[in-house]
Amino acid sequence: MIRFCLFALGALSLTGCASVINDVTHPMKVETKTPEGQVVAGAECKLTNDYGVVQMKSGDTVQVRRSSKDLDIVCKDPSNPEAVAKAVSRANGGMFGNIILGGGIGAIIDHNKGTAYTYPQWVQLVFGRTLMFDRAAEKDGMPTTGTDVPTATASK
C-alpha cells in the first residue's frame, strides 16, 4: 500500500510536465527566398496564431507563442509577390510524458496553455507561393521542408 501511495504521489507531481519543461514560447527562424532559390533577407513578416501576432524581418529568429493551433505566416517584400505559409504545430515530449506517467490533468492544462506543442523551428517561405510546414517533417539543423498548398485551402 505504501508503494502505491508513493507511486501515486510521484505521478501527481509530474502533472503539468510540459509546463515545467517548456516555456510558453520557442524560437523560430523565418527565411524568405525567390522562386529561383535566392535568399531575400529583411522582408516584413507577420506571424499569427490564436495567442496573437508577432512582427519580424525574414532572416531573423523570433520567439513564437506555443499553441495547438496552426501559425499563419505572411512575408512581404516590395520587389516580390507575397510569401504565405502555415506552420503546423505538433505535440512535444512534455505532452507524451503527461499521458504516459498518468498526468491526465497535466495534459489538459498543457494543451490549454499551448506548452505541449511546438512549431517547426526553421522555415523558408518562397515568394509567390503558399506553403505548409509540418513539425512532423522537421530534421535537426535543417529547414523544415514545405509543401505547396492550393490557395483555396490556405485561406481556411
Buried (B, 14 or more C-beta within 10 A) or exposed (E): EEEEEEEEEEBEEBBBBBBBBBEBBBEBBBBBBBEEEEEBEEBBBEBBBEBEEBEBBBBEEBEBBBBBEBBBBBBBBEEBEBBBBBBBBBBBEBBBBBBEBBBEEBBBBBBEBBBBBBBBBBBBBBBEBBBBBBBEBBEEEEBBBBEEBEEEEBEE
